[in-house]
Amino acid sequence: GVKLQIFRTYRLKLLFLPSQTAAAGTVGGAVLPMRTAGLPAVRDCPEPEFKRYPHMKSKLMLHNTLTRRKEEFEPVNPPHVGIYVCGPTVYGDPHLGHARPAITFDLLFRYLRSLGYKVRYVRNITDVGHLENDADEGEDKITKKARLEELEPMEVAHYYTERYHDAMRALGVLSPSIEPLASGHIIEQIAYVQRILDRGYAYVSNGSVYFDVERYNRDYDYGILSGRRLDDMLCGTRDLDGQGDKRCPADFALWKKASPEHIMRWPSPWSDGFPGWHMECSAMSTKYLGETFDIHGGGMDLMFPHHECELAQNTAAEGHGAAQYWVHNNMITINGQKMGKSLGNFITLEQLFTGNHALLAQAYSPMTIRFFILQAHYRSTLDFSNEALQAAEKGLDRLMKAVETLGKLTPSAVSTVEVDDLRERYEEAMNDDLNSPLVIAALFDWVRIINQIYEKQQSITAEDLDRLRVLVHTVVFDVLGLCDEKAAEADDLVTPLVEMLLDVRAEAKAAKNWAASDRIRDRLNEIGIRVKDRKDGCDWEIE
């Protein structure tokens, strides 16, 4: 009984880090919660080991938003691949909507590496220049948060950047190769603005610099990415009051003159100010990936105006676009409406992990969230519901049990299964625009086969078993990026304790002391350890 009580206490400490009991951190005179408050105390998922599986011969097809069709992926400079993805604006906790692009492009990052490519993955952090209104109006989002919290803007940016990192780590999202900050690349952005001015596609107005959309559209095609036409953007007349700095309402800021009360400002040839939101991505992507690189990714909600303006900036400065493939993930919705901070209908990842939200029936683990997102194709909308998340939770549990069972299989003289079936279905699905739902469907077919082999209804040779284990490890852990959270809970201390109790139970059964045997099983069950008896022993798992 004492040993069981020790184990019960240890397990509670292992699984929970409740935000209400966490100490508060004082920053700049204001009180903020601890950075890890509410986030799960889970181990990092292991780094993928892509050397386990050979380079695939089949070709990857990606849907290119720019051409609106699937195209064969051909890198600019093989075997090197450059990817740029728009990261978060760090003025609040990451929510479920942030998880989808992070997991989508983590899947792409992992898969390209599994194909043998050397990938440089750049994902930025926007910590300056993102105004409340896309029409270059309103207050900087981070500055506004800092003003309300009586903090320095960089305190806000740093705090929420760390919160974002913690949440991504819990979701099994690999760190990018480079994670540049907008505020750390002001010099590069000023230089990029000057290049656009020098080529005649921008103008200075009252200390601000604006992109001349009409001038650009005469030489190129503004709207080619989003499918919008300039004539439809109501660019008819100038502001009759003379108050507007823009020549045309469709023009957008490359550099904004700071108002007297604006905190974040830098000197430039035109004024003390700050870069426009779209400028950071043009400057930083080309700095780290070159004037022409392979893939630009982000959420579909960024296609216009952000990505459209970014493409125009690159073309104006370089004479051509930078990214060869534009890849966009679709949105997560609640009751058919986009989830986002600006709409106030979002659920933070911390709330999902703890269950602390009115729309949540329970808490959901990070891997459940990841599996939920991977079950839908990245270009389809994904509607939030407790029923869908609960189904994902059950499906993930079933998959992880099969992976555990795979480790217990014993080989036979002959195989009645074809391991190449799983390999071929996996390659075909992933090469068809990262079709993760079909990969998962193939895995569940093999969950059934693995259980049949375990129950001696099918057989597999030692060679095929080794191939199957390597393949399943590659698909489930290295590429899909899942990890067995329950196995992580059964760490170096917990496992020996449970095994010791089960040894005692086995001795009690051998002595026909059924009462003691049942008591041990029932007490383990009470603390979440389910024991399943078999003819040749027993299995156990953490529920």
N, C-alpha and C positions, 0 to 999 in steps of 0.2 A: 504493500500500500504506500509506503514512503517513497519507493522508487517511482511509482506511478505518479505521485503528486509532484515530484521533482520534474518528471518529464512533462506533465501538464503545464507547469509554470514556464519551463523552457520553451515549449511550443508557442505559447502566447507571446512571449518576447520575440520569438523569431518571426512571427507572421504579421504583427501589427505595430504600426508607429502612429498612434492616434494623434491628430492635429490638436485636439483639445487639451492634451496633456503636455504638448511640446512647449519648451520655453520660448519666450519671445525674444527676438533680436532687435536691438536698438540701432537705428541707422539715422545719422544726421538729425537727431532729436525726435524722429518719428519712430513709432513702434510697428515693425513688420513681423509676420510669423516667421519661424525658422524656415530656411530654404527648403528643407526636406519634409516639412510638416504636411501630413496627409498623403505623402507618396509612399508606396509600398516598400518595405524593407526586404527587397529581393536581391538575389545574386545576379550579377551580370550574366547574360547568356554567353556561352563560349564563342570565341572568334571562329569564323568559318575556316575550314581547312580544304580549300578547293583543290589541293594536290591529290585528294583522294579519288577524284573522278577525271578521266581523260578529256581532252579538248573535243568538243562535239563538232561534227562535220556539217550539220544542217544550218540553214541560214535564218537569222533573226529578222522578222518583219515587224516594223513599228509604224503606228499610225502617225502620220505627219500632219499636224494641224495646218501647216502652211499650204500643203497641196491637197488636203482633205482626202487622203487615201493612204493605204498601207504601202510602205516601201521597204525594200530590202536594205538593211542597215549596212552601210559601207563606211568605215571610219576614214577621216581625212588623212590620218597618219598612223596606220596600223603598225604594230599591235597596240598603240596608245589610243585611248578614248578620253575625250574631255566632256564633262557634264557640268552644266550650271543650273542650279535650282534656286528659285526664290524662297528664302526662309522667312521667319516671322518678323513682324514689327513688335518689339518687346515692351509692351506697356500693360500687360495683363497675363494672367495664367494661361498656359496652353490648353486648348479645348479639343473636343473630338474632331472638329473641322481641321485642326492643325495635324492631327494624327494621320489623316488620309494621304496628303502629299508626302509626308515624311516616310510612311510605310511603302507607298507606291514607288518612290524613287530609291528607297533602300532596296526594294526587290530588284529594280533595274540594275543598281550598283552591284548587288550580290551576283546577279545572273551574268552580267558581263564579265565579272571576275572569274566566275566558274567556267566561262568559255575560253579563258586564257588571256583576256585583254588586261593591259595595264591601265587602270582607270584613275584619272584625276577628277575627283568629285568636289565641286565647289558649291557650297550652300551659304548664302549671305545672312547676316543679321542686320535688319534695318533699325538703327538706333537714332536716326535723325532724318528730317525731311518729309516724313509721311504725314501730310496734313489731314484734317478731319474730312475735308471735301475733296473729291477727285478733280474738281475744277480749280485747283490751286488756291483754295480759300480755306479759312478757318485756322485753328490753332494746331500746332504740332502735337500729335497724339501723346508722345512721351512727355513733352513739356507740360501739357495739360495735366497729366497724371502726377507729375512732380509738383506742380502748383497746388493741386488738391491735397496731396500728401505732405506738403512742406518738405520736400526733398530736392536734392540736386538731380537734374535729368539723368546724369550718368549713374546715379545710385539706383534709380528706377530701372534703367536699361540693364545694368549688371545683375540686379536681383532677379528680374524676369528672364534674362538669358540663362542664368543658372537653373532656374525652375524648369525652363524648356529643356535644357540638357538632361536634368534628372528624369523628367518624364520620358524623353526619347530613349534614354538608357533602359528604363523599365520596360519600354515597348520593344526592346531588342533592335532598335535602329542604330546602325553603325555610325560612328563619327565620320563626317566628311573628310576628305583629304585636306581641304582648306576651308576655313569659316571666317571670311573677312567681314569687318564691321564697316558700315557706311562712314561713321565718324573717323575711322582710321585711314580713309582714302579721299580726303578732301582735295589734296593736291592733284591727284589723278583726275578727279571729277572736274576741277577747274580747267585743267589742260584739255579735257575732252570737250567741254563747252566751247573753249577757244577754237578747237578744230572745226566745230560745226559753224561757228561764227565766220571763220576764215573761208569756209566753202559757201557762204552766203545763204545758209538755211536757218539762220536765227538773227535776232535783233535785240538791241538793248533798249529798255524803256524804263525810265525813272529808277535806274540802279538794278533792275531785274533783267534777266535774259530769257527770252521766250523763243520757242521753236516756231518757225514760220511754216505752218502746215500747208497753206495755199501754195507757197513757193515750192515746197518739197513735192507737193502733189502734181505739179506741172512736169517734174522730171521722173518721179517714181510713182508709187501707188500707195497712198496712205489709206489703210483699211484692208490691205491684202491678207493680213493674218486673221482678223476678226470677221471679215466679210462685209464690213460696213463701208458705205460710200460717203465721201465728204459732203456731197450735196444733201444728204439726209441728216447731216449733223447740225443743220440750222446755222450755217456760217454765213449768214446773209449780210448783216449790217453791223457797224461798230456801235459802241455804247454812245448814245447821243448826249449823255451827261458829261462826257469827257473824263469820267472818273476811272474808267478801266485802262489798265496799262497794255492790254492785248490789242493787236490789230484785228483779231478774229477770235470769236469765242472758242473755236476748236484748238487754238494755240495753247501750248502747255509750257510750264516753267522749266527751264534748265538750271536757273539760279534765281533765288528769291532774295530781294533786299529785306533785311530783318527790320521789323518795327522796333521802336525804342525799348519795349518791354520784353522782346524776344531774348531768351537766355543763350541758346545755342547759336553762335554766329562765328564766322571766320572771315578774314580779309580776302578780298578778291580784286581783280582789276576793275570791277563794276560797282562794288559796294561791300560793306560788311553784311554778310548774309549766310545763306545755307543752300545746299544743292536741292534741286527738285527731286522728288521721289524716284522718278524713272531713271535719273542719271546714274545712280550708284551701280545699277546692274550692268549698264553698258560699259562703264569704266572698269568695274572689277572683273567682269567675265573676260573681257579682252586682255586685261592685265595678266591674268593667271592662265588663260587658255589660248590666247592668241587672237588675231583678227578674224580667223575662221576656226570654228570648233564644231564638235559633233552634235551635241544634244542640249537644248534648253528646255527645262521642265518647270512645272508649276501648276497651281489649281486653275480650273477653267474660269473661275471668277476673276483671274488676273489677265485674261486674254485681252480685254479692253477695260480701261485704257492702258494699263501698265505695260503689257507685252507689246501691244501695237506701237506705243510711243518708244519703247526700247528698241524695237526693230527699226523704226524710223531714224532714231538717233544713230544707230550703228551704220545704217545705209548712208545717212548724210555725212558722217565722219569718214567712212572707209570707202564709200562708193558701192558697197554691197552689204548684205546682211551677214551677221556673224555665225549664227547657228544654222546647221544644215537640216536638223530635225527639231521641230517644236512638238513637245509631248505634253498633253494636259490631262490631268485627272479630273473626274467629275466631282460633284459636291455631295456632302452628306446633308440630308434634309431631315427636318422634323415636321411631320404632317404636310409634306410636300413643299416646305419653305426652306431655303438655304439656311444652314446654321452659321452664325457669325456673331462676333462681338457687337458689331454695329447694329444688329437687329435685336440684340438682347435675348436671343432664344438659345444660347449655347449652353453646353454642359462641359465643365472643365474636366480634364483628365483626373485631377485629384478627386473630384466629386464621383466620377465613375469608379475609381479605385476604392473609395470609401463608402459609396452608396448614399452620400449626403446630398441628395437633390430630390425635389418633389416628383420628378418624372421617373425616378429610378425605383424599381421594386426591390433591388438588392445591390450589393457591391459586385463589380466585375474586375477580374484580374487583368493585368496588362496583356498577357498572352491571349486572353479571351477577346480583348479589343482588337489585337493584331489579326487573329484568326477571323473575326467578324468582318474586318475590312478586306482581307484576302479572299473571302468567299464570293465577293462581287468583282466583276471585271472593273479595272480602274477607270474606264471611260463611261461606265454606267452610273446612274445616280444610286445612292445607298441611303435608304430611309431608316432612321433610328426607330427601334421599338424594343421593349423589354423582351418580347417573345423572340425576336431575332437574336438578341444577345444571349438569351438563355439557351437557344438552339445551338449557337456557336460554342457556348461553354460545354454542352454535352458532346458535341462533335469533336472538340479538341480533346476532351477527356478520353473519348473512345480511341482517337488516333494515338495518343500517348500511351495508352494501355497496350495497343498493338505493337508500338515500338519497343515497349518493355518485354512483351511476349516474344518478339523477334530475337531478343538476346537469350531467350531460354530454349530456342528450338534446337533440336538435335538432328544431325544429317542422316540421310538414308543412302542406300546404294543407287537409287534411281530418283529422277525428278519427274513429278507429274505436273509441274508448273513451269511457265515460261517467263523467266525474269526479264527478258528483253521486251515483253509486253509493257511492263511499267516504264522501262527506259524510253521506249519509242513514244508512248503516250505523253510522258513528261516533256520530252524534247519537242514534240509536235505542238503541244499546248503552249509552252513557254515561247517558242519561236513564232507563234501566232499572236504577236502583240501582247506578250506577257499574260496569257490567259490562265491566271491562277485558279479560277473556279474549276476548270477542266483538270488541272493538276491535282486539286483536292479530290475531285470525283474519282480520278484514277487511284489515288492513295486509298480511298475508302473501299474500292473494289479489292485492293490488296490487303486491307485490314481483314476482310472476310477470309481471304486465302491464307493469311498468316495464322488466323485462328483455326482454320481447317487443318493446317500442317501441325499445329500444336495439339489438336485433338486426334491426330493420326488418320484424318480423313484424306489428307494429301501428303506427299513426300517431297523432299528436296535433297540434292546431293550437297556435300561439303563445299564444293566449288561454287555452286549456284547460291548456296546460303551466304557465303562470303560476299559474292557480288550483290546479293539483295541487301545485305546489311550496309554495305558501302553506299549503294544507290539510295536507300531510304534515308540514311544519315545525310547525304548530300542534299536531297530534295527537301526534307523536313527541316533540318537544322541550318544547313549552310545557305540554301537559296531562299526558302520561305522565311527563314529567320525565326522559327519557333523554338522554344525551349521548354523543357518539362519542369514547370514550376513546382509540382508536387515532389518530383525527385530532388529538386534543390532544397526543399524543406527537410527531406530525410538526409541530413548532412552527416558528417563524420561522427557526431555524438549520438544523434537520434537513432541511426540505423543499428549500431551495436546494442543499444538499450532494448530496442524492439526485438532484435534477434535473440538476445539473452532471455527475454520473457517468453518468447516462443519456444526456446529450448526447454525452459522449465515446464511449459505447457505440454510439450511432447513427452517429457518424462512422466507428467501426471497422467497423460492418456495411456502411456505404456503400463503404468501401474493401475490402470482402470479407475483412477480417481477423477471421475467425470465432473464432479462438482467443482474441483479446483481448475480443471481444464476450461470449463464453461465460464468460470469467474474471470479468469485471465482474458479470455476472448471478449467477454462483455465489457470489462473495464477498458480494454483497448478500444473497443467500439465507441465507448462514451467520449473518449478524447479524440475521436476522428481517425482511428486506425482500424481499417476493415480487414478482417482475417477470413480467408477463403480456404477451406480444407479441400485437399485433393487426396487421391489414393496413395500417392507417394510422398506426402508431406502437406505443406500449406504455402499459400502466397499471402502477402499483405500489401496494402497500399494506404496512402493518406487520402482521405476523402476531401 
